[in-house]
Every structure is written in structure tokens, then in C-alpha cells.
Amino acid sequence: MAAWLAVEMVLRDDPQAELKPEYKRVQAAKIVHRMASGTHKRWEREKPHPLHHGLPPIKEVEEKLWYPKSRGRVLRHIGGDLEEAVELLVDHRLEEIREFKKQRNEKGAYASSPYPKGIVARHH
């Protein structure tokens, strides 16, 4: 839902927006596809201390993130499903959501979070 609402709001604020329904579907689907896909690997290695062999080893962390290309008909299908799921919310509440976002942006700092305490959107 958040992906679709983000695309809707960005396009409504863009004076030269691409307004074809397919464009919105594909843009929202790209966001969801990236969030739901990918391979994430993390390796931790210990290397001997370079200055002195009596010192504790140095921990080295390497991370690799791979994301498949998001393209093709699958994006149109995902986007169509998103549009259908969020359609009523957009029709009846999008302006209220835009106003809330505008007020939060004017404050400059976010005292409130859209997530309950202790929950974050994404761990890195």
C-alpha cells in the first residue's frame, strides 16, 4: 500500500507527470519487487592484526546484495493487484494522507513514527 501511495503522491505533485495507468502500476511494482526479492550474503572473517601478532585479530565484514532486474509482465501483474488493493484508499483518503505528509514535512523533524516503538522498517 505504501508503495502505491508514494507513487500516487509523487505523480500528483509532478507538473509534467506521466499519468498513464500502466506507468503507475509498473513504478509501484518495481518498489515492491525490490523489497521482496534479492539475495543477501554476509561474511565475517578474522584477520591477524597487521601491526603485532600478539594483539587480538581484526574482524572484517563483507556484505553482498544482489537484486534481480525488475522488468516484464510480472510488474504489470503486481502493479494491477496493488492498484486494485489500494483503489478505495486512494479514492477516499489520499488527500488526507497528502495533507498529513505535508504537515510532517513542514515540522522538519518527526516526533512520531509510523511504526510501533521498537519496530523499524528495514534492518540493514
N, CA, C and O atoms as a Tinker XYZ file with bonds, in Angstrom:
   496  protein
     1  N      0.817000   -1.189000    0.000000    73     2
     2  CA     0.000000    0.000000    0.000000    64     1     3
     3  C      0.863000    1.255000    0.000000    63     2     4     5
     4  O      0.586000    2.214000   -0.720000    81     3
     5  N      1.910000    1.235000    0.816000    73     3     6
     6  CA     2.777000    2.415000    0.911000    64     5     7
     7  C      3.435000    2.722000   -0.426000    63     6     8     9
     8  O      3.580000    3.887000   -0.795000    81     7
     9  N      3.836000    1.676000   -1.158000    73     7    10
    10  CA     4.473000    1.885000   -2.460000    64     9    11
    11  C      3.498000    2.565000   -3.416000    63    10    12    13
    12  O      3.862000    3.515000   -4.109000    81    11
    13  N      2.279000    2.083000   -3.450000    73    11    14
    14  CA     1.297000    2.666000   -4.362000    64    13    15
    15  C      0.997000    4.112000   -3.972000    63    14    16    17
    16  O      0.941000    4.989000   -4.834000    81    15
    17  N      0.804000    4.362000   -2.679000    73    15    18
    18  CA     0.511000    5.722000   -2.222000    64    17    19
    19  C      1.668000    6.668000   -2.523000    63    18    20    21
    20  O      1.449000    7.821000   -2.894000    81    19
    21  N      2.889000    6.187000   -2.366000    73    19    22
    22  CA     4.055000    7.017000   -2.673000    64    21    23
    23  C      4.061000    7.411000   -4.144000    63    22    24    25
    24  O      4.296000    8.572000   -4.476000    81    23
    25  N      3.807000    6.458000   -5.015000    73    23    26
    26  CA     3.776000    6.751000   -6.457000    64    25    27
    27  C      2.651000    7.728000   -6.763000    63    26    28    29
    28  O      2.849000    8.682000   -7.516000    81    27
    29  N      1.485000    7.506000   -6.193000    73    27    30
    30  CA     0.349000    8.423000   -6.416000    64    29    31
    31  C      0.708000    9.847000   -6.007000    63    30    32    33
    32  O      0.454000   10.794000   -6.751000    81    31
    33  N      1.296000    9.995000   -4.826000    73    31    34
    34  CA     1.604000   11.338000   -4.327000    64    33    35
    35  C      2.692000   12.014000   -5.152000    63    34    36    37
    36  O      2.601000   13.207000   -5.443000    81    35
    37  N      3.715000   11.263000   -5.528000    73    35    38
    38  CA     4.781000   11.851000   -6.343000    64    37    39
    39  C      4.221000   12.314000   -7.684000    63    38    40    41
    40  O      4.536000   13.411000   -8.144000    81    39
    41  N      3.412000   11.502000   -8.296000    73    39    42
    42  CA     2.864000   11.866000   -9.606000    64    41    43
    43  C      1.904000   13.047000   -9.516000    63    42    44    45
    44  O      1.842000   13.860000  -10.438000    81    43
    45  N      1.164000   13.151000   -8.431000    73    43    46
    46  CA     0.248000   14.297000   -8.283000    64    45    47
    47  C      1.004000   15.596000   -8.042000    63    46    48    49
    48  O      0.508000   16.674000   -8.370000    81    47
    49  N      2.191000   15.502000   -7.477000    73    47    50
    50  CA     2.992000   16.707000   -7.242000    64    49    51
    51  C      3.851000   17.084000   -8.439000    63    50    52    53
    52  O      4.422000   18.174000   -8.469000    81    51
    53  N      3.951000   16.209000   -9.417000    73    51    54
    54  CA     4.794000   16.442000  -10.595000    64    53    55
    55  C      3.986000   17.178000  -11.660000    63    54    56    57
    56  O      2.984000   16.649000  -12.139000    81    55
    57  N      4.408000   18.405000  -12.046000    73    55    58
    58  CA     3.651000   19.166000  -13.040000    64    57    59
    59  C      3.665000   18.520000  -14.437000    63    58    60    61
    60  O      2.789000   18.806000  -15.253000    81    59
    61  N      4.635000   17.664000  -14.715000    73    59    62
    62  CA     4.699000   17.008000  -16.023000    64    61    63
    63  C      4.649000   15.493000  -15.855000    63    62    64    65
    64  O      5.388000   14.758000  -16.510000    81    63
    65  N      3.784000   15.048000  -14.985000    73    63    66
    66  CA     3.724000   13.622000  -14.644000    64    65    67
    67  C      3.213000   12.777000  -15.805000    63    66    68    69
    68  O      2.403000   13.214000  -16.622000    81    67
    69  N      3.719000   11.559000  -15.841000    73    67    70
    70  CA     3.219000   10.539000  -16.763000    64    69    71
    71  C      1.979000    9.952000  -16.079000    63    70    72    73
    72  O      2.093000    9.335000  -15.019000    81    71
    73  N      0.814000   10.136000  -16.670000    73    71    74
    74  CA    -0.426000    9.766000  -15.996000    64    73    75
    75  C     -1.075000    8.490000  -16.521000    63    74    76    77
    76  O     -2.195000    8.160000  -16.132000    81    75
    77  N     -0.390000    7.780000  -17.390000    73    75    78
    78  CA    -0.958000    6.531000  -17.889000    64    77    79
    79  C     -1.041000    5.526000  -16.740000    63    78    80    81
    80  O     -0.096000    5.405000  -15.960000    81    79
    81  N     -2.153000    4.805000  -16.626000    73    79    82
    82  CA    -2.303000    3.842000  -15.532000    64    81    83
    83  C     -1.176000    2.796000  -15.499000    63    82    84    85
    84  O     -0.728000    2.405000  -14.421000    81    83
    85  N     -0.726000    2.352000  -16.657000    73    83    86
    86  CA     0.322000    1.338000  -16.700000    64    85    87
    87  C      1.617000    1.847000  -16.062000    63    86    88    89
    88  O      2.326000    1.084000  -15.407000    81    87
    89  N      1.923000    3.115000  -16.247000    73    87    90
    90  CA     3.140000    3.690000  -15.676000    64    89    91
    91  C      3.103000    3.595000  -14.153000    63    90    92    93
    92  O      4.078000    3.172000  -13.531000    81    91
    93  N      1.977000    3.990000  -13.552000    73    91    94
    94  CA     1.838000    3.912000  -12.097000    64    93    95
    95  C      1.982000    2.477000  -11.613000    63    94    96    97
    96  O      2.657000    2.213000  -10.619000    81    95
    97  N      1.346000    1.558000  -12.319000    73    95    98
    98  CA     1.407000    0.148000  -11.920000    64    97    99
    99  C      2.846000   -0.358000  -11.915000    63    98   100   101
   100  O      3.278000   -1.015000  -10.968000    81    99
   101  N      3.574000   -0.050000  -12.968000    73    99   102
   102  CA     4.948000   -0.546000  -13.087000    64   101   103
   103  C      5.851000    0.102000  -12.035000    63   102   104   105
   104  O      6.688000   -0.584000  -11.449000    81   103
   105  N      5.705000    1.401000  -11.782000    73   103   106
   106  CA     6.559000    2.071000  -10.797000    64   105   107
   107  C      6.327000    1.520000   -9.396000    63   106   108   109
   108  O      7.284000    1.273000   -8.662000    81   107
   109  N      5.073000    1.325000   -9.020000    73   107   110
   110  CA     4.773000    0.772000   -7.696000    64   109   111
   111  C      5.270000   -0.667000   -7.595000    63   110   112   113
   112  O      5.802000   -1.073000   -6.561000    81   111
   113  N      5.098000   -1.432000   -8.660000    73   111   114
   114  CA     5.528000   -2.830000   -8.652000    64   113   115
   115  C      7.049000   -2.943000   -8.534000    63   114   116   117
   116  O      7.547000   -3.877000   -7.906000    81   115
   117  N      7.788000   -2.011000   -9.124000    73   115   118
   118  CA     9.254000   -2.030000   -9.008000    64   117   119
   119  C      9.673000   -1.908000   -7.540000    63   118   120   121
   120  O     10.598000   -2.585000   -7.089000    81   119
   121  N      8.985000   -1.042000   -6.810000    73   119   122
   122  CA     9.296000   -0.851000   -5.392000    64   121   123
   123  C      9.050000   -2.148000   -4.628000    63   122   124   125
   124  O      9.905000   -2.601000   -3.868000    81   123
   125  N      7.889000   -2.734000   -4.833000    73   123   126
   126  CA     7.524000   -3.958000   -4.119000    64   125   127
   127  C      8.445000   -5.105000   -4.514000    63   126   128   129
   128  O      8.870000   -5.883000   -3.660000    81   127
   129  N      8.752000   -5.213000   -5.788000    73   127   130
   130  CA     9.624000   -6.281000   -6.274000    64   129   131
   131  C     10.994000   -6.198000   -5.614000    63   130   132   133
   132  O     11.555000   -7.216000   -5.209000    81   131
   133  N     11.522000   -5.004000   -5.507000    73   131   134
   134  CA    12.847000   -4.838000   -4.896000    64   133   135
   135  C     12.801000   -5.170000   -3.406000    63   134   136   137
   136  O     13.740000   -5.765000   -2.877000    81   135
   137  N     11.722000   -4.793000   -2.729000    73   135   138
   138  CA    11.603000   -5.070000   -1.301000    64   137   139
   139  C     11.476000   -6.572000   -1.028000    63   138   140   141
   140  O     11.936000   -7.061000    0.003000    81   139
   141  N     10.855000   -7.289000   -1.949000    73   139   142
   142  CA    10.551000   -8.702000   -1.711000    64   141   143
   143  C     11.558000   -9.656000   -2.331000    63   142   144   145
   144  O     11.431000  -10.869000   -2.168000    81   143
   145  N     12.544000   -9.145000   -3.030000    73   143   146
   146  CA    13.450000  -10.050000   -3.722000    64   145   147
   147  C     14.888000   -9.767000   -3.339000    63   146   148   149
   148  O     15.187000   -8.873000   -2.547000    81   147
   149  N     15.745000  -10.541000   -3.912000    73   147   150
   150  CA    17.165000  -10.302000   -3.716000    64   149   151
   151  C     17.828000  -11.368000   -2.879000    63   150   152   153
   152  O     17.179000  -12.131000   -2.164000    81   151
   153  N     19.122000  -11.396000   -2.991000    73   151   154
   154  CA    19.947000  -12.312000   -2.222000    64   153   155
   155  C     20.885000  -11.470000   -1.384000    63   154   156   157
   156  O     21.540000  -10.556000   -1.887000    81   155
   157  N     20.941000  -11.780000   -0.129000    73   155   158
   158  CA    21.761000  -11.008000    0.797000    64   157   159
   159  C     22.722000  -11.959000    1.507000    63   158   160   161
   160  O     22.294000  -12.889000    2.190000    81   159
   161  N     23.991000  -11.726000    1.345000    73   159   162
   162  CA    25.018000  -12.564000    1.968000    64   161   163
   163  C     25.910000  -11.694000    2.842000    63   162   164   165
   164  O     26.179000  -10.534000    2.529000    81   163
   165  N     26.358000  -12.280000    3.944000    73   163   166
   166  CA    27.245000  -11.559000    4.862000    64   165   167
   167  C     28.292000  -12.542000    5.379000    63   166   168   169
   168  O     27.964000  -13.636000    5.840000    81   167
   169  N     29.545000  -12.135000    5.295000    73   167   170
   170  CA    30.646000  -12.951000    5.777000    64   169   171
   171  C     31.418000  -12.168000    6.825000    63   170   172   173
   172  O     31.666000  -10.973000    6.660000    81   171
   173  N     31.791000  -12.835000    7.888000    73   171   174
   174  CA    32.676000  -12.245000    8.897000    64   173   175
   175  C     33.948000  -13.068000    8.931000    63   174   176   177
   176  O     33.909000  -14.295000    9.019000    81   175
   177  N     35.072000  -12.381000    8.862000    73   175   178
   178  CA    36.371000  -13.055000    8.894000    64   177   179
   179  C     37.246000  -12.392000    9.952000    63   178   180   181
   180  O     37.110000  -11.207000   10.255000    81   179
   181  N     38.126000  -13.179000   10.488000    73   179   182
   182  CA    39.118000  -12.624000   11.400000    64   181   183
   183  C     40.478000  -12.669000   10.723000    63   182   184   185
   184  O     40.899000  -13.703000   10.203000    81   183
   185  N     41.150000  -11.536000   10.739000    73   183   186
   186  CA    42.492000  -11.447000   10.155000    64   185   187
   187  C     43.470000  -11.140000   11.279000    63   186   188   189
   188  O     43.127000  -10.434000   12.228000    81   187
   189  N     44.664000  -11.656000   11.178000    73   187   190
   190  CA    45.669000  -11.316000   12.201000    64   189   191
   191  C     45.922000   -9.808000   12.211000    63   190   192   193
   192  O     45.858000   -9.147000   11.174000    81   191
   193  N     46.202000   -9.294000   13.366000    73   191   194
   194  CA    46.475000   -7.860000   13.489000    64   193   195
   195  C     47.709000   -7.517000   12.652000    63   194   196   197
   196  O     48.730000   -8.193000   12.775000    81   195
   197  N     47.643000   -6.475000   11.796000    73   195   198
   198  CA    48.758000   -6.174000   10.892000    64   197   199
   199  C     50.002000   -5.617000   11.597000    63   198   200   201
   200  O     51.113000   -5.731000   11.080000    81   199
   201  N     49.811000   -5.013000   12.783000    73   199   202
   202  CA    50.950000   -4.379000   13.450000    64   201   203
   203  C     51.663000   -5.302000   14.419000    63   202   204   205
   204  O     52.878000   -5.218000   14.597000    81   203
   205  N     50.904000   -6.175000   15.038000    73   203   206
   206  CA    51.538000   -7.011000   16.056000    64   205   207
   207  C     50.764000   -8.319000   16.184000    63   206   208   209
   208  O     49.538000   -8.320000   16.301000    81   207
   209  N     51.482000   -9.413000   16.160000    73   207   210
   210  CA    50.823000  -10.717000   16.211000    64   209   211
   211  C     50.260000  -11.031000   17.588000    63   210   212   213
   212  O     49.447000  -11.946000   17.713000    81   211
   213  N     50.662000  -10.305000   18.623000    73   211   214
   214  CA    50.143000  -10.545000   19.970000    64   213   215
   215  C     48.809000   -9.849000   20.221000    63   214   216   217
   216  O     48.122000  -10.158000   21.195000    81   215
   217  N     48.437000   -8.907000   19.346000    73   215   218
   218  CA    47.169000   -8.179000   19.510000    64   217   219
   219  C     46.012000   -9.027000   18.993000    63   218   220   221
   220  O     46.206000   -9.911000   18.158000    81   219
   221  N     44.803000   -8.753000   19.493000    73   219   222
   222  CA    43.646000   -9.542000   19.032000    64   221   223
   223  C     43.420000   -9.355000   17.525000    63   222   224   225
   224  O     43.754000   -8.310000   16.967000    81   223
   225  N     42.856000  -10.371000   16.877000    73   223   226
   226  CA    42.620000  -10.262000   15.434000    64   225   227
   227  C     41.583000   -9.184000   15.113000    63   226   228   229
   228  O     40.780000   -8.793000   15.960000    81   227
   229  N     41.626000   -8.726000   13.884000    73   227   230
   230  CA    40.688000   -7.711000   13.406000    64   229   231
   231  C     39.539000   -8.432000   12.702000    63   230   232   233
   232  O     39.755000   -9.312000   11.869000    81   231
   233  N     38.317000   -8.041000   13.054000    73   231   234
   234  CA    37.150000   -8.622000   12.395000    64   233   235
   235  C     36.844000   -7.818000   11.131000    63   234   236   237
   236  O     36.790000   -6.588000   11.154000    81   235
   237  N     36.651000   -8.523000   10.061000    73   235   238
   238  CA    36.345000   -7.905000    8.777000    64   237   239
   239  C     34.989000   -8.428000    8.319000    63   238   240   241
   240  O     34.753000   -9.636000    8.333000    81   239
   241  N     34.102000   -7.533000    7.916000    73   239   242
   242  CA    32.759000   -7.919000    7.470000    64   241   243
   243  C     32.616000   -7.571000    5.998000    63   242   244   245
   244  O     32.967000   -6.472000    5.569000    81   243
   245  N     32.104000   -8.508000    5.241000    73   243   246
   246  CA    31.837000   -8.274000    3.820000    64   245   247
   247  C     30.381000   -8.621000    3.555000    63   246   248   249
   248  O     29.889000   -9.664000    3.986000    81   247
   249  N     29.708000   -7.745000    2.848000    73   247   250
   250  CA    28.305000   -7.977000    2.502000    64   249   251
   251  C     28.131000   -7.860000    0.997000    63   250   252   253
   252  O     28.755000   -7.020000    0.350000    81   251
   253  N     27.296000   -8.692000    0.462000    73   251   254
   254  CA    26.939000   -8.636000   -0.957000    64   253   255
   255  C     25.423000   -8.648000   -1.057000    63   254   256   257
   256  O     24.754000   -9.478000   -0.440000    81   255
   257  N     24.895000   -7.729000   -1.833000    73   255   258
   258  CA    23.458000   -7.646000   -2.061000    64   257   259
   259  C     23.207000   -7.726000   -3.563000    63   258   260   261
   260  O     23.712000   -6.901000   -4.325000    81   259
   261  N     22.444000   -8.700000   -3.979000    73   259   262
   262  CA    22.107000   -8.850000   -5.390000    64   261   263
   263  C     20.606000   -8.762000   -5.545000    63   262   264   265
   264  O     19.864000   -9.392000   -4.791000    81   263
   265  N     20.153000   -7.991000   -6.508000    73   263   266
   266  CA    18.732000   -7.865000   -6.800000    64   265   267
   267  C     18.499000   -8.236000   -8.258000    63   266   268   269
   268  O     19.217000   -7.773000   -9.145000    81   267
   269  N     17.502000   -9.065000   -8.501000    73   267   270
   270  CA    17.194000   -9.381000   -9.899000    64   269   271
   271  C     16.610000   -8.151000  -10.590000    63   270   272   273
   272  O     16.021000   -7.288000   -9.939000    81   271
   273  N     16.771000   -8.076000  -11.884000    73   271   274
   274  CA    16.190000   -6.976000  -12.647000    64   273   275
   275  C     14.671000   -7.078000  -12.554000    63   274   276   277
   276  O     14.099000   -8.157000  -12.711000    81   275
   277  N     14.037000   -5.959000  -12.300000    73   275   278
   278  CA    12.570000   -5.952000  -12.249000    64   277   279
   279  C     12.059000   -5.424000  -13.580000    63   278   280   281
   280  O     12.162000   -4.235000  -13.883000    81   279
   281  N     11.512000   -6.332000  -14.359000    73   279   282
   282  CA    11.010000   -5.933000  -15.664000    64   281   283
   283  C     10.022000   -6.986000  -16.164000    63   282   284   285
   284  O      9.927000   -8.089000  -15.625000    81   283
   285  N      9.306000   -6.614000  -17.191000    73   283   286
   286  CA     8.431000   -7.568000  -17.845000    64   285   287
   287  C      7.010000   -7.569000  -17.340000    63   286   288   289
   288  O      6.584000   -6.689000  -16.591000    81   287
   289  N      6.303000   -8.566000  -17.765000    73   287   290
   290  CA     4.865000   -8.662000  -17.460000    64   289   291
   291  C      4.584000   -8.816000  -15.973000    63   290   292   293
   292  O      3.531000   -8.403000  -15.486000    81   291
   293  N      5.528000   -9.409000  -15.257000    73   291   294
   294  CA     5.285000   -9.610000  -13.833000    64   293   295
   295  C      5.023000   -8.277000  -13.135000    63   294   296   297
   296  O      4.205000   -8.212000  -12.217000    81   295
   297  N      5.707000   -7.215000  -13.558000    73   295   298
   298  CA     5.480000   -5.899000  -12.949000    64   297   299
   299  C      4.071000   -5.395000  -13.229000    63   298   300   301
   300  O      3.449000   -4.771000  -12.369000    81   299
   301  N      3.580000   -5.658000  -14.403000    73   299   302
   302  CA     2.219000   -5.222000  -14.738000    64   301   303
   303  C      1.188000   -5.979000  -13.902000    63   302   304   305
   304  O      0.180000   -5.410000  -13.484000    81   303
   305  N      1.447000   -7.260000  -13.665000    73   303   306
   306  CA     0.523000   -8.047000  -12.844000    64   305   307
   307  C      0.566000   -7.610000  -11.380000    63   306   308   309
   308  O     -0.474000   -7.431000  -10.745000    81   307
   309  N      1.775000   -7.441000  -10.856000    73   307   310
   310  CA     1.915000   -6.988000   -9.466000    64   309   311
   311  C      1.274000   -5.609000   -9.307000    63   310   312   313
   312  O      0.528000   -5.364000   -8.359000    81   311
   313  N      1.577000   -4.717000  -10.246000    73   311   314
   314  CA     1.019000   -3.362000  -10.192000    64   313   315
   315  C     -0.488000   -3.346000  -10.282000    63   314   316   317
   316  O     -1.142000   -2.566000   -9.591000    81   315
   317  N     -1.046000   -4.189000  -11.119000    73   315   318
   318  CA    -2.508000   -4.277000  -11.227000    64   317   319
   319  C     -3.134000   -4.737000   -9.925000    63   318   320   321
   320  O     -4.170000   -4.219000   -9.507000    81   319
   321  N     -2.504000   -5.715000   -9.283000    73   319   322
   322  CA    -3.002000   -6.196000   -7.995000    64   321   323
   323  C     -2.890000   -5.108000   -6.927000    63   322   324   325
   324  O     -3.790000   -4.947000   -6.103000    81   323
   325  N     -1.783000   -4.363000   -6.945000    73   323   326
   326  CA    -1.618000   -3.257000   -5.996000    64   325   327
   327  C     -2.697000   -2.204000   -6.193000    63   326   328   329
   328  O     -3.317000   -1.736000   -5.238000    81   327
   329  N     -2.904000   -1.846000   -7.442000    73   327   330
   330  CA    -3.908000   -0.824000   -7.749000    64   329   331
   331  C     -5.280000   -1.245000   -7.242000    63   330   332   333
   332  O     -6.003000   -0.447000   -6.644000    81   331
   333  N     -5.626000   -2.482000   -7.480000    73   331   334
   334  CA    -6.926000   -2.993000   -7.043000    64   333   335
   335  C     -7.037000   -2.992000   -5.517000    63   334   336   337
   336  O     -8.091000   -2.664000   -4.971000    81   335
   337  N     -5.957000   -3.357000   -4.834000    73   335   338
   338  CA    -5.978000   -3.426000   -3.379000    64   337   339
   339  C     -6.090000   -2.048000   -2.724000    63   338   340   341
   340  O     -6.667000   -1.922000   -1.644000    81   339
   341  N     -5.549000   -1.029000   -3.363000    73   339   342
   342  CA    -5.464000    0.302000   -2.747000    64   341   343
   343  C     -6.480000    1.281000   -3.337000    63   342   344   345
   344  O     -6.571000    2.426000   -2.893000    81   343
   345  N     -7.217000    0.845000   -4.305000    73   343   346
   346  CA    -8.128000    1.718000   -5.050000    64   345   347
   347  C     -9.055000    2.543000   -4.152000    63   346   348   349
   348  O     -9.157000    3.757000   -4.329000    81   347
   349  N     -9.722000    1.914000   -3.206000    73   347   350
   350  CA   -10.661000    2.644000   -2.344000    64   349   351
   351  C     -9.936000    3.639000   -1.442000    63   350   352   353
   352  O    -10.430000    4.743000   -1.210000    81   351
   353  N     -8.780000    3.258000   -0.940000    73   351   354
   354  CA    -7.999000    4.155000   -0.098000    64   353   355
   355  C     -7.603000    5.406000   -0.885000    63   354   356   357
   356  O     -7.711000    6.522000   -0.376000    81   355
   357  N     -7.150000    5.221000   -2.107000    73   355   358
   358  CA    -6.758000    6.359000   -2.947000    64   357   359
   359  C     -7.971000    7.243000   -3.231000    63   358   360   361
   360  O     -7.893000    8.468000   -3.134000    81   359
   361  N     -9.069000    6.622000   -3.577000    73   359   362
   362  CA   -10.273000    7.397000   -3.918000    64   361   363
   363  C    -10.818000    8.204000   -2.744000    63   362   364   365
   364  O    -11.333000    9.306000   -2.932000    81   363
   365  N    -10.708000    7.658000   -1.532000    73   363   366
   366  CA   -11.384000    8.295000   -0.394000    64   365   367
   367  C    -10.463000    8.946000    0.632000    63   366   368   369
   368  O    -10.933000    9.753000    1.433000    81   367
   369  N     -9.178000    8.628000    0.638000    73   367   370
   370  CA    -8.310000    9.144000    1.704000    64   369   371
   371  C     -6.977000    9.722000    1.236000    63   370   372   373
   372  O     -6.200000   10.184000    2.071000    81   371
   373  N     -6.686000    9.716000   -0.042000    73   371   374
   374  CA    -5.376000   10.172000   -0.498000    64   373   375
   375  C     -5.110000   11.626000   -0.132000    63   374   376   377
   376  O     -3.995000   11.962000    0.266000    81   375
   377  N     -6.086000   12.477000   -0.255000    73   375   378
   378  CA    -5.868000   13.892000    0.064000    64   377   379
   379  C     -5.553000   14.079000    1.550000    63   378   380   381
   380  O     -4.732000   14.924000    1.905000    81   379
   381  N     -6.195000   13.304000    2.413000    73   379   382
   382  CA    -5.892000   13.383000    3.846000    64   381   383
   383  C     -4.459000   12.917000    4.120000    63   382   384   385
   384  O     -3.751000   13.512000    4.933000    81   383
   385  N     -4.045000   11.867000    3.449000    73   383   386
   386  CA    -2.683000   11.352000    3.616000    64   385   387
   387  C     -1.671000   12.378000    3.116000    63   386   388   389
   388  O     -0.643000   12.595000    3.758000    81   387
   389  N     -1.949000   13.007000    1.986000    73   387   390
   390  CA    -1.049000   14.035000    1.453000    64   389   391
   391  C     -0.937000   15.209000    2.415000    63   390   392   393
   392  O      0.152000   15.748000    2.613000    81   391
   393  N     -2.059000   15.609000    3.016000    73   391   394
   394  CA    -2.053000   16.718000    3.963000    64   393   395
   395  C     -1.240000   16.355000    5.208000    63   394   396   397
   396  O     -0.481000   17.184000    5.709000    81   395
   397  N     -1.391000   15.130000    5.709000    73   395   398
   398  CA    -0.620000   14.671000    6.855000    64   397   399
   399  C      0.874000   14.719000    6.536000    63   398   400   401
   400  O      1.668000   15.201000    7.343000    81   399
   401  N      1.253000   14.220000    5.361000    73   399   402
   402  CA     2.659000   14.226000    4.947000    64   401   403
   403  C      3.179000   15.656000    4.835000    63   402   404   405
   404  O      4.300000   15.945000    5.252000    81   403
   405  N      2.373000   16.541000    4.278000    73   403   406
   406  CA     2.779000   17.944000    4.133000    64   405   407
   407  C      3.035000   18.575000    5.504000    63   406   408   409
   408  O      4.019000   19.295000    5.676000    81   407
   409  N      2.169000   18.315000    6.472000    73   407   410
   410  CA     2.346000   18.862000    7.821000    64   409   411
   411  C      3.595000   18.297000    8.490000    63   410   412   413
   412  O      4.328000   19.026000    9.159000    81   411
   413  N      3.837000   17.008000    8.313000    73   411   414
   414  CA     5.055000   16.406000    8.887000    64   413   415
   415  C      6.303000   17.016000    8.261000    63   414   416   417
   416  O      7.281000   17.280000    8.960000    81   415
   417  N      6.277000   17.241000    6.960000    73   415   418
   418  CA     7.441000   17.825000    6.281000    64   417   419
   419  C      7.694000   19.248000    6.748000    63   418   420   421
   420  O      8.847000   19.666000    6.852000    81   419
   421  N      6.639000   19.998000    7.030000    73   419   422
   422  CA     6.795000   21.375000    7.494000    64   421   423
   423  C      7.444000   21.432000    8.872000    63   422   424   425
   424  O      8.166000   22.382000    9.176000    81   423
   425  N      7.196000   20.433000    9.703000    73   423   426
   426  CA     7.805000   20.396000   11.033000    64   425   427
   427  C      9.308000   20.170000   10.953000    63   426   428   429
   428  O     10.055000   20.628000   11.819000    81   427
   429  N      9.751000   19.469000    9.922000    73   427   430
   430  CA    11.173000   19.235000    9.736000    64   429   431
   431  C     11.720000   18.051000   10.504000    63   430   432   433
   432  O     12.713000   17.454000   10.087000    81   431
   433  N     11.102000   17.700000   11.606000    73   431   434
   434  CA    11.535000   16.537000   12.396000    64   433   435
   435  C     10.302000   15.690000   12.684000    63   434   436   437
   436  O      9.188000   16.200000   12.796000    81   435
   437  N     10.519000   14.432000   12.796000    73   435   438
   438  CA     9.393000   13.534000   13.001000    64   437   439
   439  C      9.393000   13.020000   14.428000    63   438   440   441
   440  O     10.159000   12.122000   14.778000    81   439
   441  N      8.522000   13.601000   15.252000    73   439   442
   442  CA     8.415000   13.161000   16.641000    64   441   443
   443  C      7.672000   11.833000   16.709000    63   442   444   445
   444  O      7.868000   11.049000   17.638000    81   443
   445  N      6.828000   11.589000   15.731000    73   443   446
   446  CA     6.086000   10.330000   15.719000    64   445   447
   447  C      6.615000    9.456000   14.589000    63   446   448   449
   448  O      7.173000    9.953000   13.611000    81   447
   449  N      6.435000    8.176000   14.737000    73   447   450
   450  CA     6.890000    7.219000   13.734000    64   449   451
   451  C      5.687000    6.423000   13.254000    63   450   452   453
   452  O      4.772000    6.158000   14.035000    81   451
   453  N      5.672000    6.035000   11.980000    73   451   454
   454  CA     4.565000    5.219000   11.508000    64   453   455
   455  C      4.630000    3.784000   12.038000    63   454   456   457
   456  O      3.712000    2.996000   11.812000    81   455
   457  N      5.721000    3.444000   12.747000    73   455   458
   458  CA     5.904000    2.090000   13.273000    64   457   459
   459  C      5.780000    2.110000   14.788000    63   458   460   461
   460  O      6.157000    3.099000   15.416000    81   459
   461  N      5.264000    1.048000   15.390000    73   459   462
   462  CA     5.228000    0.969000   16.858000    64   461   463
   463  C      6.637000    1.027000   17.430000    63   462   464   465
   464  O      7.607000    0.703000   16.745000    81   463
   465  N      6.744000    1.441000   18.689000    73   463   466
   466  CA     8.058000    1.549000   19.345000    64   465   467
   467  C      8.839000    0.239000   19.224000    63   466   468   469
   468  O      8.293000   -0.845000   19.431000    81   467
   469  N     10.111000    0.356000   18.888000    73   467   470
   470  CA    10.962000   -0.812000   18.797000    64   469   471
   471  C     10.931000   -1.509000   17.449000    63   470   472   473
   472  O     11.725000   -2.420000   17.215000    81   471
   473  N     10.049000   -1.113000   16.571000    73   471   474
   474  CA     9.934000   -1.730000   15.237000    64   473   475
   475  C     10.495000   -0.751000   14.221000    63   474   476   477
   476  O     10.182000    0.439000   14.259000    81   475
   477  N     11.325000   -1.250000   13.312000    73   475   478
   478  CA    11.865000   -0.425000   12.245000    64   477   479
   479  C     11.441000   -1.015000   10.913000    63   478   480   481
   480  O     11.095000   -2.193000   10.825000    81   479
   481  N     11.471000   -0.186000    9.878000    73   479   482
   482  CA    11.006000   -0.617000    8.565000    64   481   483
   483  C     11.904000   -1.668000    7.965000    63   482   484   485
   484  O     11.422000   -2.644000    7.390000    81   483
   485  N     13.200000   -1.485000    8.091000    73   483   486
   486  CA    14.125000   -2.387000    7.420000    64   485   487
   487  C     15.427000   -2.440000    8.197000    63   486   488   489
   488  O     15.964000   -1.404000    8.586000    81   487
   489  N     15.926000   -3.620000    8.421000    73   487   490
   490  CA    17.220000   -3.769000    9.075000    64   489   491
   491  C     18.299000   -3.849000    8.014000    63   490   492   493
   492  O     18.134000   -4.551000    7.016000    81   491
   493  N     19.382000   -3.155000    8.209000    73   491   494
   494  CA    20.489000   -3.176000    7.240000    64   493   495
   495  C     21.557000   -4.083000    7.723000    63   494   496
   496  O     22.579000   -4.244000    7.055000    81   495
